Amino acid sequence: MSLEQNGNPRLRFKLVFLGEQSVGKTSLVTRFMYDSFDNTCQATIGIDFLSKSIDLEGRTVHLQIWDTAGQERFRSIIPNYIRDSKVAVVVYDVTNSTSFQQTSRWIEQVRSERGADVIIMLAGNKTDLVDRRQVSTAEGEQKAKDLNVTFIETSGKAGYNVKQLFQQVASALLGMEQPKVTDSPVKLLPSSSTDKPNTDNQGFCQC
């Protein structure tokens, strides 16, 4: 294993973003990578790959991010990207109840491919579209509890909780690298964000 300059091993982890078409997977990745939002972004074709490092707890965590397409015609290739991922972020659109209902199927597929050796986060995106919301925060929290996954709400447009999403993932990954003393599932730290969603509901991303 290669080392950082301080002698610590370089920690590299693969994350895969999953979910229905137009829930905003690409907007979350773009906000994290470039701190920007593109009103005109197009639907992902197949799979996009990006990488970025996070410094956390004196360690550098290298995240290899796979942004998958939500269209049905690409479903057959997605299991290949799930199989060696350490993290699956399953995204839904809080203004689209159907995308929320489909998250159960995505999570089931992740567990079918990876078993228990994976961190799963359920992310409700587009919280800036307050007057269009169809899925409440409480509903998202309850589903996450029922499926034993972690929950967060985000807005790729406003930047709400995006950085926190990736920080929580990195923290959980570091926890997996520590000696295991129990068989309890990895728990993510609660978000400390004080950001407020942008209530402007114009020009949201369809990707």
C-alpha positions in Angstrom: 0.0 0.0 0.0 1.4 3.5 -0.9 2.0 6.0 1.8 1.3 9.7 2.3 4.2 12.0 3.2 3.4 11.7 6.9 3.8 7.9 6.6 0.0 7.1 6.9 -1.3 4.7 4.3 -3.3 6.2 1.4 -6.9 5.3 1.9 -8.8 4.9 -1.4 -12.5 4.0 -1.4 -15.0 3.6 -4.2 -18.4 5.3 -3.9 -21.3 4.7 -6.2 -24.3 7.1 -6.6 -27.6 5.3 -7.4 -31.2 6.3 -8.0 -33.8 7.0 -10.6 -33.4 9.4 -13.5 -33.5 13.2 -12.7 -33.2 12.9 -8.9 -30.0 15.0 -8.9 -27.1 12.5 -8.5 -24.9 14.5 -10.9 -25.8 17.8 -9.2 -24.6 16.5 -5.9 -21.3 15.2 -7.3 -20.8 18.4 -9.2 -21.4 20.5 -6.1 -18.9 18.5 -4.1 -16.3 18.5 -6.8 -16.5 22.0 -8.1 -18.8 23.9 -5.7 -21.0 24.8 -8.6 -24.5 24.0 -10.0 -25.4 23.7 -13.7 -29.1 24.5 -14.5 -28.6 23.0 -18.0 -26.9 19.7 -17.0 -27.9 16.7 -19.1 -28.8 13.2 -18.0 -25.8 11.0 -17.3 -25.1 8.5 -20.1 -23.8 5.3 -18.7 -21.3 6.0 -15.9 -19.2 9.0 -15.0 -16.1 8.8 -12.9 -14.5 11.5 -10.7 -12.2 11.5 -7.7 -11.4 13.9 -4.9 -9.6 13.7 -1.5 -10.9 14.7 1.9 -8.6 15.5 4.9 -10.3 14.2 8.0 -9.0 13.3 11.5 -5.4 13.8 10.3 -5.9 11.3 7.4 -6.4 11.8 3.7 -9.3 9.8 2.3 -9.3 9.5 -1.5 -12.9 9.1 -2.8 -13.4 7.5 -6.2 -16.9 8.5 -7.2 -19.0 6.7 -9.8 -22.1 8.6 -10.9 -24.5 6.2 -12.5 -27.3 6.8 -15.0 -30.8 6.4 -13.8 -32.3 5.3 -17.2 -33.6 1.8 -17.4 -31.5 1.0 -20.4 -28.3 1.3 -18.3 -29.5 -0.9 -15.4 -27.7 -4.0 -16.6 -24.2 -2.5 -16.2 -24.8 -0.9 -12.8 -24.1 -4.2 -10.7 -20.6 -4.2 -12.0 -19.9 -0.9 -10.3 -21.7 -1.8 -7.1 -19.7 -5.0 -6.5 -16.5 -3.5 -5.3 -17.9 -0.2 -3.8 -17.5 0.5 -0.2 -20.3 3.1 -0.2 -23.6 3.4 -2.0 -25.4 6.7 -1.9 -29.0 6.1 -3.0 -30.6 9.4 -4.0 -34.3 10.3 -4.4 -36.0 13.6 -5.3 -38.1 14.9 -2.4 -40.5 16.4 -5.0 -41.1 13.0 -6.6 -42.7 10.3 -4.4 -42.1 7.6 -7.1 -38.3 8.1 -6.9 -38.6 7.7 -3.1 -40.5 4.5 -3.4 -37.9 3.0 -5.8 -35.1 3.5 -3.3 -36.0 0.3 -1.6 -35.2 -1.6 -4.8 -31.9 0.2 -5.2 -30.9 -0.6 -1.6 -32.0 -4.3 -2.0 -29.7 -4.5 -5.1 -26.8 -3.1 -3.2 -27.2 -5.6 -0.5 -27.6 -8.4 -3.0 -24.3 -7.5 -4.6 -22.3 -6.5 -1.5 -23.9 -8.1 1.5 -23.2 -6.3 4.8 -19.8 -5.1 3.8 -21.0 -1.7 2.5 -22.1 1.7 3.9 -25.5 2.8 2.5 -26.7 6.3 2.7 -30.3 7.4 1.7 -30.2 11.0 0.4 -33.3 13.1 -0.2 -32.3 15.7 -2.7 -33.8 19.0 -4.0 -34.9 20.3 -0.6 -34.7 23.9 -2.1 -38.0 23.1 -3.9 -40.0 23.6 -0.7 -43.4 24.2 -2.3 -43.1 21.1 -4.5 -42.1 18.6 -1.7 -44.0 15.3 -1.8 -41.8 13.3 0.6 -41.4 14.6 4.2 -38.2 14.5 6.2 -40.0 12.2 8.7 -40.9 9.8 5.9 -37.2 9.7 4.7 -36.0 9.2 8.3 -38.5 6.3 8.9 -37.5 4.5 5.7 -33.9 4.8 6.5 -34.6 3.4 10.0 -36.7 0.5 8.6 -33.9 -0.4 6.1 -31.1 0.2 8.5 -29.3 2.8 6.5 -28.1 6.3 7.1 -30.3 9.3 6.1 -29.5 12.9 5.0 -31.4 15.6 3.1 -29.5 17.7 0.5 -29.8 20.3 -2.2 -27.3 20.2 -5.0 -28.5 23.6 -6.2 -28.2 25.4 -2.8 -25.3 23.3 -1.6 -27.2 22.3 1.5 -25.6 19.4 3.3 -23.6 18.3 0.3 -20.2 18.7 2.0 -21.6 17.1 5.1 -22.8 14.0 3.0 -19.2 13.3 1.9 -17.7 14.1 5.2 -20.0 11.7 7.0 -19.1 9.0 4.4 -15.4 9.6 4.8 -15.8 9.4 8.6 -17.6 6.1 8.4 -15.0 4.8 6.0 -12.3 5.7 8.5 -14.3 3.9 11.2 -14.3 0.7 9.0 -10.5 0.9 8.9 -10.2 0.8 12.7 -10.0 -2.6 14.6 -13.5 -3.9 15.0 -14.6 -4.5 18.6 -18.2 -5.3 17.9 -20.4 -6.5 15.1 -22.5 -3.4 15.2 -23.1 -1.6 11.9 -21.0 1.5 11.1 -22.8 4.6 12.3 -22.4 7.9 10.6 -22.0 11.2 12.5 -25.0 13.4 12.6 -24.9 16.5 10.3 -23.6 19.6 12.0 -24.7 21.8 9.1 -26.4 25.1 9.9 -27.1 25.8 6.3 -30.6 26.5 5.2 -32.1 25.4 1.9 -32.6 27.9 -0.8 -36.4 28.3 -1.3 -35.9 29.5 -4.9 -37.7 26.8 -6.9 -36.6 28.0 -10.4 -34.1 26.3 -12.7 -33.5 23.1 -10.8 -31.3 20.4 -12.3 -33.0 17.5 -14.0 -29.9 15.2 -13.9 
